[in-house]
């Protein structure tokens, strides 16, 4: 019994001291924000929008695919199509001119031409009497190609660039032999420019002629022809500092000059205007020195305010940027403030200053800013003092609570010890009495 009481006392003491060592951490530790910000899930999908191009034309018979005939009901090609050309990877299509749609692309877009073969070339429209046949002496009058072995179909593509330079036609001979039926076959990645394309092929039709009691065949030439254009959809020009090569944003100021970068957008209409300060009847006034078209790579280093205007004729969007080249304070302020030359001169005469970035700073604003800074400094000092004071108060409160906990725990332990001691004394007295009675 004695041993069990002693053990209980020891367990109580150990429990109390463990509680005291852990409690300050759990009670006074600051709560941390463990919530994680949910990231916005954005789907960067290329999109599946397609724009189909071309129509099938009966193009004659071994005469350069230059005919443009309607396919009639008795024609072996009537009622079915060989395949479909289409373009994906664009942002918008302008199809006001149905014969030559314009595909607009933005950053990240990759316009791509595809072809999907819808037929078995050895059994067209499910009829083995109609097949794609070789054209060993094929040529195309429209593209001006020489006679060559077209094989089973020839795909011809010609590109014209922004300088109106017409490139040589690119010919993919025996094209249909290498295309899988039902598959979307990538033809070409497309950059800015104008395109003309034609798939030239020959269909051989077999039929039984009873009078001769034999199979007869005849050949007909067909083509799927189309035109289209690709343009950048943006309306941006990027001025760069001639010395630092840093990009200059709207209302930038540079003493060095700048050059223009169209970022491969070759079909934008750009004009640039240069203004300087000139002495007039009423003092210094802005004077236009030139207002003319600009092009990619043009450089401007003479002092003045340059206004760059960009127009995209396909989207009808406009962008305007202003750049100042030089170190004149009046022109710097004119660039950024929106005030007239005379208004700026008046403010400067009344004591206003022009900062390096062209901002007008009046004397009143300077004084006000100084006072504001002083108030901010005082506020920061007061805030720091208050923060330290609050921190001290918090520490004092924490210490007080800890002391109270220790005192209470000590009293509890003392009471337990006293109770155990008294209980032990009573048992000893009872034992002594029993011993006396036995004697």
DAUR-V784423 format. One record per residue. RES is the residue in one letter. SS is DSSP state (alpha for helix, beta for strand, coil for the rest). OMEGA is omega in radians with two decimals (NA if undefined). D_CENTER is the distance of its C-alpha to the mean C-alpha in Angstrom with 1 decimal. Layout:
BEGIN
RES&SS&OMEGA&D_CENTER + RES&SS&OMEGA&D_CENTER
END
This chain:
BEGIN
X&coil&-3.13&80.9 + X&alpha&-3.11&80.8 + X&alpha&-3.13&78.3 + X&alpha&3.12&76.0 + X&alpha&3.14&76.1 + X&alpha&3.12&75.3 + X&alpha&3.14&72.4 + X&alpha&3.13&71.1 + X&alpha&-3.14&71.4 + X&alpha&3.14&69.5 + X&alpha&3.13&66.7 + X&alpha&-3.12&66.5 + X&alpha&-3.13&66.3 + X&alpha&-3.14&63.5 + X&alpha&-3.13&61.5 + X&alpha&-3.09&61.8 + X&alpha&3.05&60.7 + X&alpha&3.12&57.7 + X&alpha&3.14&56.7 + X&alpha&-3.11&57.2 + X&alpha&-3.10&55.0 + X&alpha&-3.00&52.1 + X&alpha&-3.13&52.3 + X&alpha&-3.14&51.1 + X&alpha&-3.07&47.8 + X&alpha&-3.09&47.2 + X&alpha&-2.95&48.4 + X&alpha&3.12&47.0 + X&coil&3.13&43.7 + X&coil&3.10&40.7 + X&coil&3.11&38.5 + X&coil&3.13&35.0 + X&coil&-3.08&31.9 + X&coil&-3.13&31.2 + X&coil&3.13&28.7 + X&coil&3.12&25.3 + X&coil&3.12&22.2 + X&coil&3.13&20.7 + X&coil&-3.14&17.1 + X&coil&-3.13&15.1 + X&coil&3.13&14.5 + X&coil&3.13&11.4 + X&coil&3.13&11.9 + X&coil&-3.07&9.3 + X&coil&3.10&11.8 + X&coil&-3.13&12.2 + X&coil&-3.10&14.7 + X&coil&-3.12&18.3 + X&coil&-3.14&18.9 + X&coil&3.02&21.5 + X&beta&-3.05&23.4 + X&beta&-3.05&26.9 + X&beta&2.96&28.7 + X&coil&3.03&32.3 + X&beta&-3.10&35.8 + X&beta&-3.11&38.8 + X&beta&3.00&41.5 + X&beta&-2.92&45.0 + X&beta&3.08&45.1 + X&beta&-3.11&48.8 + X&coil&3.09&50.8 + X&coil&3.11&50.5 + X&coil&2.97&50.1 + X&coil&3.09&46.6 + X&coil&-3.06&44.5 + X&coil&3.11&45.0 + X&coil&3.13&46.5 + X&coil&-3.06&44.7 + X&beta&3.07&46.7 + X&coil&3.11&46.2 + X&coil&-3.09&46.6 + X&coil&-3.01&49.8 + X&coil&-3.10&51.1 + X&coil&-3.12&53.4 + X&coil&3.12&50.7 + X&coil&-3.13&49.8 + X&coil&-3.06&46.1 + X&coil&2.99&46.6 + X&coil&3.10&44.6 + X&coil&3.12&41.9 + X&coil&3.13&38.9 + X&coil&-3.10&38.2 + X&beta&-3.07&34.5 + X&beta&2.94&31.2 + X&beta&3.09&28.6 + X&beta&-3.13&25.1 + X&beta&3.04&21.6 + X&beta&3.04&18.3 + X&coil&3.12&14.6 + X&coil&3.13&14.4 + X&coil&-3.13&13.0 + X&beta&3.06&16.5 + X&beta&3.07&20.0 + X&beta&-3.02&22.6 + X&coil&3.11&26.0 + X&coil&3.01&28.5 + X&coil&-3.02&30.2 + X&coil&-3.13&30.6 + X&coil&-3.12&31.8 + X&beta&3.10&28.7 + X&beta&3.13&25.5 + X&beta&3.13&22.4 + X&beta&-3.13&19.1 + X&beta&3.13&16.0 + X&beta&3.08&12.9 + X&coil&3.11&9.5 + X&coil&-3.13&7.1 + X&coil&3.11&7.1 + X&coil&3.07&10.2 + X&coil&3.11&13.5 + X&coil&-3.06&16.4 + X&beta&3.09&19.4 + X&beta&3.12&23.0 + X&beta&3.00&25.0 + X&beta&3.09&28.7 + X&beta&3.13&30.4 + X&beta&-3.09&34.2 + X&coil&-3.01&36.1 + X&coil&2.89&39.6 + X&beta&-2.99&41.9 + X&coil&3.08&42.8 + X&coil&3.13&46.4 + X&beta&-3.01&46.9 + X&alpha&-3.12&45.1 + X&alpha&3.12&45.0 + X&alpha&-3.09&47.1 + X&coil&-3.11&49.9 + X&coil&3.02&51.1 + X&coil&3.12&52.9 + X&beta&-3.10&49.6 + X&beta&2.96&47.7 + X&beta&-3.04&45.3 + X&beta&3.13&47.6 + X&coil&3.03&47.3 + X&beta&-3.02&47.5 + X&coil&-3.11&49.0 + X&coil&-3.08&49.3 + X&beta&3.02&46.2 + X&coil&-3.09&44.8 + X&coil&-3.11&42.6 + X&coil&-3.10&44.1 + X&coil&-3.11&40.9 + X&coil&3.11&39.1 + X&coil&-3.12&42.3 + X&coil&3.06&42.3 + X&coil&3.10&45.5 + X&coil&3.13&47.3 + X&beta&3.12&45.9 + X&coil&3.14&45.9 + X&coil&-3.05&43.2 + X&beta&3.12&44.1 + X&coil&3.10&42.8 + X&coil&3.10&40.3 + X&beta&3.06&38.4 + X&beta&-3.11&34.8 + X&beta&3.14&34.4 + X&beta&3.10&31.2 + X&beta&-3.08&31.2 + X&beta&3.04&28.4 + X&beta&-3.05&28.9 + X&coil&-3.05&26.7 + X&coil&3.10&25.9 + X&coil&-3.11&29.3 + X&coil&3.06&30.9 + X&coil&-3.11&32.0 + X&beta&-3.13&33.0 + X&coil&3.07&32.5 + X&coil&3.11&35.0 + X&coil&3.08&34.6 + X&beta&-3.05&33.5 + X&beta&3.04&35.8 + X&beta&-3.08&35.3 + X&coil&-3.13&38.9 + X&coil&-2.99&40.2 + X&alpha&-3.03&36.7 + X&alpha&3.10&37.8 + X&alpha&-3.09&39.7 + X&alpha&-3.11&36.6 + X&coil&3.14&34.6 + X&coil&3.13&35.0 + X&beta&3.10&36.0 + X&coil&-3.12&33.5 + X&coil&3.04&30.6 + X&beta&-3.04&27.3 + X&beta&3.12&27.6 + X&beta&-3.13&24.8 + X&beta&-3.03&26.2 + X&beta&2.96&23.8 + X&beta&-2.93&20.2 + X&coil&3.01&19.9 + X&coil&-3.14&19.0 + X&coil&3.10&19.8 + X&beta&3.12&23.5 + X&beta&-3.06&26.2 + X&beta&2.98&27.4 + X&beta&-3.10&30.8 + X&beta&3.11&31.6 + X&beta&2.98&34.8 + X&beta&-3.12&36.0 + X&beta&3.13&39.8 + X&beta&-3.12&42.1 + X&beta&3.07&45.7 + X&beta&3.06&47.1 + X&beta&-3.13&50.7 + X&beta&3.10&52.7 + X&beta&3.06&55.8 + X&beta&-3.10&58.7 + X&beta&3.10&62.3 + X&beta&-3.02&64.9 + X&coil&-3.08&68.2 + X&coil&3.13&70.5 + X&coil&-3.12&69.5 + X&coil&3.11&69.0 + X&beta&3.09&65.9 + X&beta&3.12&62.1 + X&beta&3.08&60.7 + X&beta&2.98&57.1 + X&beta&-3.07&55.3 + X&beta&3.05&52.0 + X&beta&3.12&49.5 + X&beta&3.11&46.3 + X&beta&3.06&43.1 + X&beta&2.96&39.6 + X&beta&-3.01&36.2 + X&beta&3.08&34.9 + X&beta&3.06&31.8 + X&beta&3.04&29.7 + X&beta&3.13&26.1 + X&beta&3.08&23.7 + X&beta&3.14&20.0 + X&beta&2.98&18.3 + X&beta&-3.09&15.1 + X&coil&-3.11&14.1 + X&coil&3.11&13.0 + X&coil&-3.00&15.9 + X&coil&2.95&15.3 + X&coil&-3.05&17.7 + X&beta&3.06&17.4 + X&beta&3.11&20.8 + X&beta&3.11&21.6 + X&beta&-3.07&24.8 + X&coil&-3.10&27.4 + X&coil&-3.06&28.7 + X&coil&-3.08&26.0 + X&coil&3.11&23.2 + X&coil&3.11&21.0 + X&beta&3.13&18.6 + X&beta&3.12&20.5 + X&coil&-3.14&19.0 + X&coil&-3.12&21.0 + X&coil&3.08&24.6 + X&beta&3.12&24.5 + X&beta&3.12&27.9 + X&beta&3.07&28.8 + X&coil&-2.97&32.3 + X&coil&-2.99&31.3 + X&coil&-3.08&29.7 + X&beta&3.02&26.4 + X&beta&-3.05&25.2 + X&beta&3.05&22.6 + X&beta&-3.10&19.7 + X&coil&3.11&18.3 + X&coil&3.08&15.5 + X&coil&3.05&17.4 + X&coil&-2.96&17.4 + X&coil&-3.04&21.2 + X&coil&3.09&22.1 + X&coil&3.06&21.4 + X&beta&-3.06&24.6 + X&beta&3.00&24.8 + X&beta&-3.14&27.8 + X&beta&-3.13&28.7 + X&beta&3.10&31.5 + X&beta&3.12&33.4 + X&beta&3.06&35.6 + X&beta&3.03&38.2 + X&beta&3.14&40.9 + X&beta&3.13&44.3 + X&beta&3.14&47.7 + X&beta&-3.12&48.9 + X&coil&-3.12&51.8 + X&coil&3.14&50.2 + X&beta&-3.11&48.8 + X&beta&3.09&45.3 + X&beta&3.12&43.0 + X&beta&-3.09&39.7 + X&beta&-3.13&40.4 + X&beta&-3.12&38.1 + X&beta&3.01&38.6 + X&beta&3.09&36.5 + X&beta&-2.93&34.0 + X&beta&3.08&32.9 + X&beta&3.10&30.2 + X&coil&-3.14&27.9 + X&coil&-3.12&26.2 + X&coil&3.10&23.8 + X&coil&3.12&25.3 + X&coil&-3.09&27.8 + X&beta&-3.11&29.0 + X&beta&-3.09&30.6 + X&coil&3.13&32.8 + X&coil&-3.11&35.5 + X&coil&3.08&35.7 + X&beta&3.04&34.4 + X&beta&-3.11&31.7 + X&beta&3.07&29.3 + X&beta&-3.09&27.6 + X&beta&3.12&24.9 + X&beta&-3.11&24.2 + X&beta&3.11&21.7 + X&beta&3.04&22.2 + X&beta&-3.03&20.4 + X&coil&-3.11&23.4 + X&coil&3.08&21.6 + X&coil&-3.09&19.6 + X&coil&3.09&22.2 + X&beta&3.14&19.7 + X&beta&3.06&20.8 + X&beta&3.13&19.6 + X&beta&3.06&22.1 + X&beta&3.08&22.1 + X&beta&3.12&25.3 + X&beta&3.07&26.2 + X&beta&3.06&29.6 + X&beta&3.14&31.4 + X&coil&-3.09&34.5 + X&coil&-3.12&36.2 + X&coil&-3.08&38.1 + X&alpha&-3.13&37.8 + X&alpha&-3.14&38.6 + X&alpha&3.06&35.7 + X&alpha&3.14&33.3 + X&alpha&3.10&34.3 + X&alpha&3.13&34.2 + X&alpha&-2.92&30.5 + X&alpha&-2.98&29.4 + X&alpha&-3.04&32.1 + X&coil&3.13&32.3 + X&coil&3.07&36.1 + X&coil&3.12&38.5 + X&alpha&-3.10&40.1 + X&alpha&3.12&43.4 + X&alpha&3.12&41.9 + X&alpha&3.13&40.3 + X&alpha&3.12&43.7 + X&alpha&-3.14&45.5 + X&alpha&3.10&43.4 + X&alpha&3.11&43.8 + X&alpha&3.13&47.6 + X&coil&3.03&47.7 + X&coil&3.14&46.3 + X&coil&3.10&42.6 + X&beta&3.09&40.6 + X&beta&-3.14&37.4 + X&coil&-3.11&34.9 + X&coil&3.13&33.2 + X&coil&3.02&30.0 + X&coil&-3.14&32.1 + X&coil&3.08&32.7 + X&beta&-3.14&36.2 + X&beta&-3.14&38.1 + X&coil&3.13&41.5 + X&alpha&3.14&44.4 + X&alpha&3.13&44.3 + X&alpha&3.14&40.7 + X&alpha&3.12&41.6 + X&alpha&-3.13&44.5 + X&alpha&3.13&42.5 + X&alpha&3.13&39.7 + X&alpha&3.12&42.5 + X&alpha&3.13&44.1 + X&alpha&3.12&40.8 + X&alpha&3.10&40.2 + X&alpha&3.11&43.8 + X&alpha&3.12&43.3 + X&alpha&3.13&40.1 + X&alpha&3.11&42.1 + X&alpha&-3.13&44.9 + X&alpha&3.13&42.7 + X&alpha&3.13&41.0 + X&alpha&3.13&44.5 + X&alpha&-3.12&45.8 + X&alpha&3.13&42.9 + X&alpha&3.13&43.4 + X&alpha&3.14&47.1 + X&alpha&3.14&46.6 + X&alpha&3.13&44.1 + X&alpha&-3.13&46.7 + X&alpha&3.12&49.5 + X&alpha&3.13&47.6 + X&alpha&3.11&46.9 + X&alpha&3.14&50.7 + X&alpha&3.14&51.7 + X&alpha&3.13&49.4 + X&alpha&3.12&51.0 + X&alpha&3.14&54.5 + X&alpha&3.14&53.8 + X&alpha&-3.14&52.6 + X&alpha&-3.14&55.7 + X&alpha&3.13&58.0 + X&alpha&-3.14&56.6 + X&alpha&3.13&57.0 + X&alpha&3.13&60.6 + X&alpha&-3.14&61.4 + X&alpha&-3.13&60.1 + X&alpha&-3.13&62.1 + X&alpha&-3.12&65.3 + X&alpha&3.14&65.0 + X&alpha&3.13&64.4 + X&alpha&3.11&67.4 + X&alpha&3.14&69.6 + X&alpha&3.12&68.7 + X&alpha&3.13&69.5 + X&alpha&3.14&72.8 + X&alpha&3.14&73.8 + X&alpha&-3.14&73.2 + X&alpha&-3.14&75.3 + X&alpha&-3.14&78.1 + X&alpha&3.14&78.2 + X&alpha&-3.14&78.4 + X&alpha&3.14&81.2 + X&alpha&3.14&83.3 + X&alpha&3.12&82.9 + X&alpha&-3.14&84.2 + X&alpha&3.13&87.1 + X&alpha&-3.14&88.2 + X&alpha&3.11&88.3 + X&alpha&3.13&90.3 + X&alpha&-3.14&92.9 + X&alpha&-3.14&93.3 + X&alpha&-3.14&93.8 + X&alpha&3.14&96.5 + X&alpha&3.13&98.3 + X&alpha&-3.14&98.4 + X&alpha&3.13&99.7 + X&alpha&-3.12&102.5 + X&alpha&3.13&103.6 + X&alpha&3.13&104.0 + X&coil&NA&106.3
END
